[in-house]
């Protein structure tokens, strides 16, 4: 569940959707890309309205508070904690009980960076690391993965 559909809420909802999750978004204003994705998918539902309280969380296992209101985000966090749900608060990471990392994927390589609740720093560090990855490194990892699979297959015979 994502409360809010601005830049951050949209990004979180799309990433969850891309990962195969069923996502519900509650927000009075929703980005065009979220509307388009919801129309094309049965796994993304949008409720065009303000957050109304704990009943909105329902049976959601992961909750993202990503509104432009710190007060609303704090209320979502309180409600989620009272329901014993995992909550990520975009406006203040310490209000939640889990964080999202800045992630970069290149082939089989996945880099995740957390910077103590400072998302902009995590993004900067992630980009610096990703910039050092060359296609050659990605190809080497692919080659090692194939060799590992062959070795495991031959040992199990």
LOKE-856737 format. One record per residue: chain; residue number from 1; x, y, z of N, C-alpha, C in turn; residue in one letter. Coordinates in steps of 0.1 Angstrom, whole numbers, plus 2048, in hexadecimal, padded with zeros to 3 digits. Example, Ala and Ser with C-alpha at 12.3 -4.5 7.8 and 13.67 -1.06 7.14 Angstrom:
// LOKE-856737
lumfi | lomi | n_c1 | n_c2 | n_c3 | ca_c1 | ca_c2 | ca_c3 | c_c1 | c_c2 | c_c3 | marba
A | 1 | 884 | 7C7 | 84E | 87B | 7D3 | 84E | 884 | 7DF | 84E | a
A | 2 | 880 | 7EA | 847 | 889 | 7F5 | 847 | 881 | 800 | 84F | s
***
This chain:
// LOKE-856737
lumfi | lomi | n_c1 | n_c2 | n_c3 | ca_c1 | ca_c2 | ca_c3 | c_c1 | c_c2 | c_c3 | marba
A | 1 | 808 | 7F4 | 800 | 800 | 800 | 800 | 809 | 80C | 800 | x
A | 2 | 805 | 816 | 7F8 | 80C | 823 | 7F7 | 802 | 82E | 7FA | x
A | 3 | 805 | 836 | 804 | 7FD | 842 | 806 | 805 | 84D | 800 | x
A | 4 | 7FF | 854 | 7F6 | 805 | 85F | 7EF | 80A | 85A | 7E1 | x
A | 5 | 809 | 863 | 7D8 | 80C | 860 | 7CA | 813 | 86B | 7C3 | x
A | 6 | 81B | 873 | 7CB | 824 | 87C | 7C5 | 830 | 875 | 7BF | x
A | 7 | 83B | 87C | 7BE | 847 | 876 | 7B8 | 84B | 86A | 7BF | x
A | 8 | 84C | 86B | 7CD | 851 | 85F | 7D5 | 847 | 854 | 7D5 | x
A | 9 | 83A | 857 | 7D8 | 830 | 84D | 7D8 | 82F | 846 | 7CB | x
A | 10 | 830 | 84D | 7C0 | 82F | 847 | 7B2 | 83B | 83D | 7B1 | x
A | 11 | 847 | 842 | 7B4 | 852 | 839 | 7B2 | 851 | 82D | 7BB | x
A | 12 | 84D | 82E | 7C7 | 84B | 822 | 7D0 | 841 | 819 | 7CA | x
A | 13 | 835 | 81E | 7C6 | 82B | 816 | 7C1 | 82F | 80E | 7B4 | x
A | 14 | 836 | 815 | 7AB | 83A | 80F | 79F | 845 | 804 | 7A2 | x
A | 15 | 84E | 807 | 7AB | 858 | 7FC | 7AE | 851 | 7F0 | 7B4 | x
A | 16 | 848 | 7F2 | 7BD | 841 | 7E7 | 7C3 | 839 | 7DF | 7B8 | x
A | 17 | 833 | 7E6 | 7AF | 82C | 7E0 | 7A4 | 835 | 7D8 | 79B | x
A | 18 | 840 | 7DE | 798 | 84A | 7D8 | 78F | 84F | 7CB | 795 | x
A | 19 | 850 | 7CA | 7A3 | 855 | 7BF | 7AA | 84A | 7B4 | 7AB | x
A | 20 | 83E | 7B7 | 7A6 | 833 | 7AD | 7A6 | 829 | 7AE | 7B1 | x
A | 21 | 82A | 7B8 | 7B9 | 821 | 7BA | 7C4 | 813 | 7BF | 7BF | x
A | 22 | 809 | 7BC | 7C7 | 7FC | 7C3 | 7C6 | 7FD | 7D0 | 7CE | x
A | 23 | 7FA | 7DB | 7C8 | 7FD | 7E8 | 7CE | 7F0 | 7F0 | 7CE | x
A | 24 | 7ED | 7F6 | 7DA | 7E1 | 7FF | 7DB | 7E7 | 80C | 7DF | x
A | 25 | 7E3 | 817 | 7D7 | 7E7 | 824 | 7DA | 7DB | 82D | 7DE | x
A | 26 | 7DD | 834 | 7E9 | 7D3 | 83E | 7ED | 7D9 | 84C | 7ED | x
A | 27 | 7D2 | 854 | 7E4 | 7D7 | 862 | 7E3 | 7CD | 86A | 7DB | x
A | 28 | 7CB | 877 | 7DF | 7C1 | 87F | 7D8 | 7C5 | 882 | 7CA | x
A | 29 | 7D2 | 884 | 7C8 | 7D8 | 887 | 7BA | 7E2 | 87C | 7B7 | x
A | 30 | 7E0 | 876 | 7AB | 7E9 | 86B | 7A7 | 7F0 | 86E | 799 | x
A | 31 | 7FC | 86B | 799 | 804 | 86D | 78D | 7FE | 866 | 781 | x
A | 32 | 800 | 86B | 775 | 7FB | 865 | 768 | 801 | 857 | 766 | x
A | 33 | 80D | 855 | 76A | 814 | 848 | 767 | 80D | 83D | 771 | x
A | 34 | 809 | 841 | 77D | 803 | 837 | 785 | 7F5 | 834 | 780 | x
A | 35 | 7EE | 83E | 77B | 7E1 | 83B | 775 | 7E2 | 832 | 769 | x
A | 36 | 7EB | 835 | 761 | 7EE | 82D | 755 | 7F1 | 81E | 759 | x
A | 37 | 7FA | 81D | 763 | 7FE | 80F | 767 | 7F2 | 808 | 76D | x
A | 38 | 7EA | 80F | 775 | 7DE | 809 | 77B | 7D4 | 804 | 771 | x
A | 39 | 7D3 | 80C | 766 | 7C9 | 808 | 75C | 7CE | 7FC | 754 | x
A | 40 | 7DB | 7FA | 754 | 7E1 | 7EF | 74C | 7E3 | 7E2 | 755 | x
A | 41 | 7E1 | 7E3 | 762 | 7E5 | 7D8 | 76B | 7DA | 7D6 | 775 | x
A | 42 | 7D7 | 7CA | 778 | 7CE | 7C6 | 783 | 7D5 | 7C6 | 791 | x
A | 43 | 7E2 | 7CA | 791 | 7E9 | 7C9 | 79E | 7EC | 7D7 | 7A4 | x
A | 44 | 7E6 | 7E2 | 79E | 7E8 | 7EF | 7A3 | 7DA | 7F6 | 7A4 | x
A | 45 | 7D6 | 7F8 | 7B0 | 7C9 | 7FF | 7B2 | 7CB | 80D | 7B8 | x
A | 46 | 7C4 | 816 | 7B3 | 7C5 | 824 | 7B8 | 7B8 | 828 | 7BE | x
A | 47 | 7B9 | 82F | 7CA | 7AD | 835 | 7D1 | 7B0 | 844 | 7D1 | x
A | 48 | 7A9 | 84B | 7CA | 7AB | 85A | 7C9 | 7A4 | 861 | 7D4 | x
A | 49 | 7AB | 862 | 7E0 | 7A6 | 868 | 7EC | 7B1 | 86A | 7F6 | x
A | 50 | 7AE | 871 | 800 | 7B8 | 873 | 80B | 7B8 | 866 | 814 | x
A | 51 | 7C3 | 864 | 81B | 7C4 | 85A | 825 | 7BA | 85C | 830 | x
A | 52 | 7B2 | 851 | 833 | 7A7 | 852 | 83D | 7AA | 84C | 84A | x
A | 53 | 7B5 | 845 | 84C | 7B8 | 83E | 858 | 7BC | 830 | 857 | x
A | 54 | 7BD | 829 | 862 | 7C2 | 81B | 863 | 7BB | 812 | 85A | x
A | 55 | 7AE | 814 | 858 | 7A6 | 80B | 850 | 7AB | 80B | 841 | x
A | 56 | 7B1 | 816 | 83D | 7B7 | 816 | 82F | 7C2 | 80C | 82E | x
A | 57 | 7CA | 809 | 838 | 7D5 | 800 | 838 | 7D0 | 7F2 | 835 | x
A | 58 | 7C4 | 7EF | 83B | 7BE | 7E2 | 839 | 7C8 | 7D7 | 83C | x
A | 59 | 7CA | 7CD | 832 | 7D3 | 7C2 | 834 | 7E0 | 7C4 | 82D | x
A | 60 | 7E4 | 7D0 | 829 | 7F1 | 7D3 | 823 | 7FC | 7CF | 82C | x
A | 61 | 806 | 7C8 | 827 | 811 | 7C3 | 82F | 81C | 7CE | 82F | x
A | 62 | 81E | 7D5 | 824 | 828 | 7E0 | 823 | 820 | 7ED | 821 | x
A | 63 | 823 | 7F7 | 829 | 81D | 804 | 827 | 827 | 80F | 825 | x
A | 64 | 825 | 817 | 81B | 82E | 822 | 818 | 826 | 82F | 81A | x
A | 65 | 82B | 838 | 823 | 825 | 845 | 825 | 82D | 84F | 81D | x
A | 66 | 828 | 853 | 812 | 82F | 85C | 809 | 827 | 868 | 804 | x
A | 67 | 820 | 86E | 80E | 819 | 87A | 80A | 822 | 886 | 80C | x
A | 68 | 81D | 892 | 808 | 825 | 89E | 80A | 821 | 8A5 | 818 | x
A | 69 | 81A | 89D | 820 | 817 | 8A2 | 82D | 81D | 89A | 838 | x
A | 70 | 826 | 8A0 | 840 | 82D | 899 | 84B | 823 | 894 | 855 | x
A | 71 | 818 | 89B | 857 | 80E | 898 | 861 | 807 | 88B | 85C | x
A | 72 | 803 | 88A | 84F | 7FC | 87E | 84A | 806 | 873 | 84B | x
A | 73 | 812 | 874 | 847 | 81C | 86A | 847 | 81D | 864 | 855 | x
A | 74 | 81E | 86D | 85F | 81F | 869 | 86D | 813 | 860 | 871 | x
A | 75 | 807 | 865 | 86D | 7FB | 85D | 870 | 7FB | 850 | 86A | x
A | 76 | 7FF | 84F | 85D | 800 | 842 | 856 | 809 | 839 | 85E | x
A | 77 | 814 | 83E | 862 | 81E | 837 | 86A | 818 | 831 | 877 | x
A | 78 | 812 | 83A | 87E | 80B | 836 | 88B | 801 | 82B | 888 | x
A | 79 | 7F9 | 82C | 87E | 7EF | 822 | 87B | 7F5 | 815 | 877 | x
A | 80 | 7FF | 816 | 86F | 806 | 80A | 86A | 80D | 802 | 876 | x
A | 81 | 813 | 80A | 87E | 81A | 803 | 88A | 80F | 7FD | 893 | x
A | 82 | 804 | 804 | 895 | 7F9 | 7FE | 89E | 7F4 | 7F1 | 898 | x
A | 83 | 7F4 | 7F0 | 88B | 7F0 | 7E4 | 884 | 7FB | 7D9 | 882 | x
A | 84 | 807 | 7DD | 887 | 813 | 7D4 | 886 | 817 | 7D2 | 878 | x
A | 85 | 817 | 7DC | 870 | 81B | 7DB | 862 | 828 | 7E2 | 860 | x
A | 86 | 82F | 7DE | 855 | 83B | 7E5 | 851 | 838 | 7F2 | 84B | x
A | 87 | 83E | 7FD | 850 | 83B | 80A | 84B | 848 | 812 | 847 | x
A | 88 | 848 | 818 | 83B | 853 | 820 | 836 | 84D | 82E | 835 | x
A | 89 | 854 | 837 | 83B | 850 | 845 | 83B | 859 | 84E | 833 | x
A | 90 | 855 | 852 | 827 | 85E | 859 | 81E | 863 | 866 | 824 | x
A | 91 | 85B | 86D | 82C | 85F | 87A | 831 | 869 | 87A | 83D | x
A | 92 | 869 | 86E | 843 | 871 | 86D | 84F | 873 | 85E | 852 | x
A | 93 | 87E | 858 | 84D | 881 | 84A | 84E | 880 | 844 | 85C | x
A | 94 | 884 | 84C | 866 | 883 | 847 | 873 | 875 | 846 | 879 | x
A | 95 | 86B | 84B | 872 | 85D | 849 | 876 | 858 | 83B | 872 | x
A | 96 | 85F | 835 | 869 | 85B | 827 | 864 | 863 | 81C | 86B | x
A | 97 | 860 | 810 | 867 | 867 | 805 | 86D | 86F | 7FD | 862 | x
A | 98 | 86F | 802 | 856 | 878 | 7FD | 84C | 87B | 808 | 842 | x
A | 99 | 886 | 807 | 83A | 88A | 810 | 830 | 88C | 80A | 823 | x
A | 100 | 88B | 811 | 819 | 88E | 80D | 80B | 89B | 811 | 807 | x
A | 101 | 8A3 | 809 | 801 | 8B0 | 80C | 7FC | 8B0 | 812 | 7EE | x
A | 102 | 8BA | 81A | 7EC | 8BC | 81F | 7DE | 8C2 | 813 | 7D7 | x
A | 103 | 8BC | 80F | 7CC | 8C0 | 802 | 7C5 | 8C5 | 805 | 7B7 | x
A | 104 | 8CF | 7FE | 7B2 | 8D4 | 7FE | 7A4 | 8D5 | 7F0 | 7A0 | x
A | 105 | 8D0 | 7EC | 794 | 8D2 | 7DF | 78F | 8D9 | 7E0 | 782 | x
A | 106 | 8E2 | 7D7 | 780 | 8EA | 7D5 | 773 | 8EC | 7C6 | 771 | x
A | 107 | 8E4 | 7C0 | 768 | 8E5 | 7B2 | 767 | 8E2 | 7AB | 774 | x
A | 108 | 8EB | 7A2 | 778 | 8E9 | 79B | 785 | 8ED | 7A2 | 791 | x
A | 109 | 8F3 | 7AE | 78F | 8F8 | 7B6 | 79A | 8ED | 7BF | 79F | x
A | 110 | 8EB | 7BF | 7AC | 8E1 | 7C8 | 7B3 | 8E9 | 7CF | 7BE | x
A | 111 | 8E8 | 7DC | 7BE | 8EF | 7E4 | 7C8 | 8E3 | 7EB | 7D0 | x
A | 112 | 8E4 | 7EA | 7DD | 8DA | 7F1 | 7E6 | 8E1 | 7F9 | 7F0 | x
A | 113 | 8DD | 806 | 7F1 | 8E4 | 80F | 7FA | 8DA | 816 | 803 | x
A | 114 | 8DD | 816 | 810 | 8D6 | 81D | 81A | 8E0 | 827 | 821 | x
A | 115 | 8DB | 833 | 824 | 8E4 | 83D | 829 | 8DE | 843 | 836 | x
A | 116 | 8D9 | 83B | 83F | 8D5 | 83F | 84C | 8C9 | 849 | 84B | x
A | 117 | 8BF | 846 | 842 | 8B3 | 84E | 841 | 8B5 | 85B | 839 | x
A | 118 | 8C0 | 85C | 831 | 8C2 | 867 | 828 | 8C1 | 862 | 81A | x
A | 119 | 8B5 | 862 | 814 | 8B4 | 85C | 807 | 8BC | 862 | 7FC | x
A | 120 | 8BE | 86F | 7FC | 8C6 | 876 | 7F2 | 8D5 | 871 | 7F3 | x
A | 121 | 8DA | 86F | 7FF | 8E7 | 86A | 800 | 8E8 | 85C | 7FB | x
A | 122 | 8DE | 854 | 7FE | 8DE | 846 | 7F9 | 8DE | 845 | 7EA | x
A | 123 | 8D6 | 84E | 7E4 | 8D6 | 84F | 7D5 | 8E4 | 853 | 7CF | x
A | 124 | 8EA | 85D | 7D6 | 8F7 | 862 | 7D1 | 901 | 857 | 7D2 | x
A | 125 | 901 | 84F | 7DD | 90B | 844 | 7DF | 908 | 839 | 7D5 | x
A | 126 | 8FB | 836 | 7D4 | 8F8 | 82B | 7CA | 8FD | 82F | 7BC | x
A | 127 | 8FA | 83B | 7B8 | 8FE | 83F | 7AA | 90D | 83F | 7A9 | x
A | 128 | 914 | 843 | 7B3 | 923 | 843 | 7B3 | 928 | 834 | 7B1 | x
A | 129 | 922 | 82B | 7B8 | 926 | 81D | 7B7 | 922 | 818 | 7A9 | x
A | 130 | 916 | 81A | 7A5 | 911 | 816 | 798 | 91A | 81B | 78D | x
A | 131 | 91F | 828 | 78E | 927 | 82E | 784 | 934 | 827 | 782 | x
A | 132 | 938 | 820 | 78D | 945 | 818 | 78C | 944 | 80B | 786 | x
A | 133 | 937 | 806 | 785 | 935 | 7F9 | 77F | 937 | 7FB | 76F | x
A | 134 | 93E | 7F2 | 76A | 93F | 7F3 | 75B | 938 | 7E7 | 755 | x
A | 135 | 935 | 7E7 | 749 | 92F | 7DC | 742 | 937 | 7CF | 744 | x
A | 136 | 945 | 7D1 | 744 | 94E | 7C5 | 746 | 94B | 7BE | 753 | x
A | 137 | 949 | 7C6 | 75E | 946 | 7C0 | 76B | 939 | 7B8 | 76A | x
A | 138 | 92F | 7BE | 764 | 922 | 7B7 | 763 | 924 | 7AA | 75A | x
A | 139 | 92B | 7AB | 750 | 92E | 79F | 747 | 935 | 794 | 74F | x
A | 140 | 93F | 798 | 757 | 947 | 78F | 75F | 93E | 788 | 769 | x
A | 141 | 934 | 78F | 76F | 92B | 789 | 779 | 922 | 77F | 772 | x
A | 142 | 91E | 782 | 766 | 916 | 779 | 75E | 91E | 76C | 75B | x
A | 143 | 92A | 76E | 757 | 933 | 762 | 754 | 935 | 75A | 761 | x
A | 144 | 937 | 760 | 76C | 939 | 758 | 778 | 92D | 751 | 77C | x
A | 145 | 921 | 757 | 77A | 914 | 751 | 77E | 912 | 744 | 775 | x
A | 146 | 915 | 745 | 768 | 914 | 739 | 760 | 91E | 72E | 764 | x
A | 147 | 92A | 732 | 767 | 934 | 728 | 76C | 930 | 722 | 779 | x
A | 148 | 92A | 72A | 782 | 925 | 725 | 78F | 91A | 71A | 78D | x
A | 149 | 911 | 71E | 784 | 906 | 714 | 781 | 90B | 707 | 77B | x
A | 150 | 915 | 708 | 772 | 91B | 6FC | 76D | 922 | 6F3 | 778 | x
A | 151 | 929 | 6FA | 781 | 930 | 6F3 | 78B | 926 | 6EC | 795 | x
A | 152 | 91C | 6F3 | 798 | 911 | 6ED | 7A1 | 90B | 6E2 | 79B | x
A | 153 | 908 | 6E3 | 78E | 901 | 6D8 | 786 | 90A | 6CC | 786 | x
A | 154 | 917 | 6CE | 783 | 921 | 6C3 | 782 | 923 | 6BC | 790 | x
A | 155 | 923 | 6C4 | 79B | 925 | 6BE | 7A8 | 919 | 6B6 | 7AD | x
A | 156 | 90D | 6B9 | 7A7 | 901 | 6B2 | 7AC | 8FF | 6A5 | 7A5 | x
A | 157 | 908 | 6A1 | 79B | 906 | 695 | 794 | 90C | 689 | 79B | x
***
